[in-house]
Amino acid sequence: MTALLEVRNLRKRFGGIRALDDVSLEVRANEAVGLIGPNGAGKTTLFDCISGVQRADRGRVDLAGERIDDLGVYRRARLGIGRTFQRLELFSAMTAREHMLVAERERRGDGSLLKDLLWKGAPRRDEIARVDELLDELGLEELADAPIESLSLGQGRLVELGRALMRGPRLLLLDEPSSGLDSLESARLAALLRDICERRQIATLVVEHDLELVHSLAQRVYVMDFGSIIGAGTLEDVLGESSVRRAYLGDEV
Amino acid sequence: MSQALSYAIPGLPYGCVFALLGMGLVLTYQTSDVFNLAFGAQAYASAVVFFIVVRDGWPVWAGFLVAVVFGAPLLGALLQAVLYRHVRTQPPLVKLVASLGMLIAIPAVLEVAFGADQLINPPSLWLSPSAIYLHAAGATIDGTELSTVVVTAAVALLLSLMFHFTQIGLRMQAMAESPRMVSLAGVNAEGVGLASWMLSSFLAGLAGVMLAPAFGGLQSISFTDLLVAAVAAAAAGSLKSLPWTFFGGILLGVAEELLSGYLPSGEILSSGLRPAFPFVVLLGLLVFLPRLRKRWARSDDPLAGCDPPPAPLSSSTGGPLFRRASRGTIVLLAGAFVASTMTWISGSWVFTITEMLVFAIVFLSIVLLTGMSGQISLCQAAFVGVGAFTAGQLADHFGLSIIVGMFLAGAASAAVGVVVALPSLRLGGLALALATLAFGLLADNIGFQYSWSGNGQSGINVPRPQLASINFTSNRAYFLLVFVVLCVCIAVVRAVARGTTGRQLAALGGSELAAASIGINPARLKIIVFALSAGIAGVGGALYASLDGSVSSSDFNTLISLVLVVVIAIVGVSSIEGAIEAGVAYVLLNTVLTNDLPTQYSSLLELAFGAGVIVYVLHPEGVVEVSKRFVLDHLRRQPDGNGLAT
């Protein structure tokens, strides 16, 4: 079986810095994979290259056997890559419900300017039902109509997650979903993510510093440092490797 | 070669002034994140004060002290304290409108204070403007030019010393990252910000006083044009580097003189290209320098998240019953309004009311573009002009009624909108605003000057239409036509707003990156919204042309674009009713203040702008929204004391 996401020999430089140096990894369908490593290791740059926010200098990215590394962000999203952002990227002045509604309409892809002008553009009943269902699932029903700026960081991350899910992705890229959450919230998030991704059959690649969350979510992990993959396997295995321990946890551990 | 030099050398003093203003722009952008388009007006203010004081018999050095050393920094400090201090964390539109408002208001205040007399032959600061001091490569250098170059060189040297060797210079650099971080480090960030405003205002004042003799007469518009070049200079320095800004300014001054030396004189292209040239350069820099786009796209204050969220729109807080009631009231009012206008209101007022509705259509185009998708256009008057001249030329040459012509006008404007959108696709926020400003200047100075387009200042005649037995030369009949078109435009904007496109636009305005991450194609959407907005503006232009019977290029100059944006922002850019109220307010103030009051009060409109802008930065949601919220809070009798602030 070919992998859902296949990254081969990605290279990306910023000036003299090697942000990505020959990075290869793969994510299979329905699989949850963790990506760990110290700050500045190139994890977010890798995400950006996979989702199209940045173009790699060299290498290729395939989604379900189809080459995607020369496509724009929105084209890759339409092929099934959803993502969240380390620094929240919410639609200011829109409510959580509106976030979901716009994504749901994108998933269906049946909106057009002409339909709007014929007064047929408003959210339909089945769309609203689907949105409400997901808001329920995420525990956001109380906050669905509050201004997005009044939400806490953790709630904002949930809205981002919901927006990405609503689009109906095959692969979800989660960039530090638990940063800004306390340990209880983070445990709840892990359970929620596991449940949703299993039920909807979504593969995930998650960048995370909270190893407990990675452990409960991901079947295996990649470790990055200085732009390269320095280890791969189950979390227990890679944490046993001395090179990983040096890079990630410091020498003295 | 020597001919090139003889063209180039007179450009140096201009280049020096561009450099001074450009450095001021960079300095304040770095420390307070405001791109102060009002520096041109501040330069003008210093030049006027210097003129008046010296005319009244003070010695030149005293005038210099009053106008430049004390006056200019004082004005800068005042602007910072009253206005710019509040906008640092606000969206780009608020920052832009704040400085545009001052650009318009400062000359008006001066006019009220010192009278509207023409100020001719401004005094020279140092060396005599009529004496020739040097001959170089066939060019003569007079006192104004020589003193400008010498003073600028000295100032540049002092500035670089300050930034390298003093603590305040270092702190100003730190402010560029995050003023909150700076204040957390124990530095008085407000004080540093104030100092940088005073310094850059001093530079602006100096530039204004030095350049004034070269203009012959003092007019605020020539100083506004100066600023255009300063913006390009600042762009050459990536809005960051003072040395590059300095050299960019000098180079631009020289290039401008070279260009006007080699272009054939007397043609529209050469006379129009000169004022627009700096912005052509700016447009090129914006489109081809990715680093610049990034710096302009957003400010990355790491502590930006500390700001309180804005309050929800009052329309979203009222219940369904309230909404139904208010909708009924609107329909009732509109009916009564049409009935009154068609019967008992006098003819000249019907004309004024029709003009209000025409401007409501124009403002509606800005509500769609800026209010709904967060894209800022400073060339909306140019779109209106394209529509007006398209319909006008068709009526003039082919006898086409503007009832048909306005559709073609809308189509032509929409096409121009697409042309403007295409190079701007990767721009956002302030960069987009400046790129559209560049286009507006091109349209104003070149595009509308040809006889086949706007026919320059003399303009073209546009007859009222005739439909079957209805003759629209009657103001009442024409009013009805405009009213119907306005209703159609409102219906279109509402349909877009509540549909897929409206939600996509809102998403795009919220975060372009996130919008793309769920599959929205930002480029396509921007083209659509620019086309729609320009199309509506073009329809408004066609109606405007025929209302007045004649239009010329001066009806659609760049300043009008700026005024339109400021007015709709103050009134409320996020709702359709804001457009209508802005149309009413704009025409009412214009008509009442220009026709019905003695001339010395005609600056009151611009003064009202200034006051409006100050209210606006405190309540960026606009006057309409603030008053609605106020009324609603009272209706609900919430005794929470600070209903508006929370």
Chai-1 contact restraints between the chains, C-beta under 6 A:
chainA,res_idxA,chainB,res_idxB,connection_type,confidence,min_distance_angstrom,max_distance_angstrom,comment,restraint_id
A,V73,B,A516,contact,1.0,0.0,6.0,A-B,restraint_1
A,Y74,B,A516,contact,1.0,0.0,6.0,A-B,restraint_2
A,Y74,B,G519,contact,1.0,0.0,6.0,A-B,restraint_3
A,Y74,B,I520,contact,1.0,0.0,6.0,A-B,restraint_4
A,Y74,B,N521,contact,1.0,0.0,6.0,A-B,restraint_5
A,A77,B,S517,contact,1.0,0.0,6.0,A-B,restraint_6
A,A77,B,I518,contact,1.0,0.0,6.0,A-B,restraint_7
A,A77,B,G519,contact,1.0,0.0,6.0,A-B,restraint_8
A,R78,B,G519,contact,1.0,0.0,6.0,A-B,restraint_9
A,R83,B,S517,contact,1.0,0.0,6.0,A-B,restraint_10
A,E89,B,S511,contact,1.0,0.0,6.0,A-B,restraint_11
A,E89,B,L513,contact,1.0,0.0,6.0,A-B,restraint_12
A,E89,B,A514,contact,1.0,0.0,6.0,A-B,restraint_13
A,F91,B,A507,contact,1.0,0.0,6.0,A-B,restraint_14
A,F91,B,G510,contact,1.0,0.0,6.0,A-B,restraint_15
A,F91,B,S511,contact,1.0,0.0,6.0,A-B,restraint_16
A,S92,B,G510,contact,1.0,0.0,6.0,A-B,restraint_17
A,M94,B,A506,contact,1.0,0.0,6.0,A-B,restraint_18
A,M94,B,G510,contact,1.0,0.0,6.0,A-B,restraint_19
A,V102,B,R503,contact,1.0,0.0,6.0,A-B,restraint_20
A,V102,B,A507,contact,1.0,0.0,6.0,A-B,restraint_21
A,A103,B,I518,contact,1.0,0.0,6.0,A-B,restraint_22
A,R105,B,T500,contact,1.0,0.0,6.0,A-B,restraint_23
A,E106,B,I518,contact,1.0,0.0,6.0,A-B,restraint_24
A,E106,B,G519,contact,1.0,0.0,6.0,A-B,restraint_25
A,G111,B,T500,contact,1.0,0.0,6.0,A-B,restraint_26
A,L113,B,T501,contact,1.0,0.0,6.0,A-B,restraint_27
A,D116,B,A495,contact,1.0,0.0,6.0,A-B,restraint_28
A,D116,B,V496,contact,1.0,0.0,6.0,A-B,restraint_29
A,D116,B,G499,contact,1.0,0.0,6.0,A-B,restraint_30
A,D116,B,T500,contact,1.0,0.0,6.0,A-B,restraint_31
A,D116,B,T501,contact,1.0,0.0,6.0,A-B,restraint_32
A,L117,B,A495,contact,1.0,0.0,6.0,A-B,restraint_33
A,W119,B,A495,contact,1.0,0.0,6.0,A-B,restraint_34
A,G121,B,G499,contact,1.0,0.0,6.0,A-B,restraint_35
A,G121,B,T500,contact,1.0,0.0,6.0,A-B,restraint_36
A,A122,B,R498,contact,1.0,0.0,6.0,A-B,restraint_37
A,P147,B,P309,contact,1.0,0.0,6.0,A-B,restraint_38
A,P147,B,P312,contact,1.0,0.0,6.0,A-B,restraint_39
A,E149,B,P309,contact,1.0,0.0,6.0,A-B,restraint_40
A,S150,B,P309,contact,1.0,0.0,6.0,A-B,restraint_41
A,R167,B,I518,contact,1.0,0.0,6.0,A-B,restraint_42
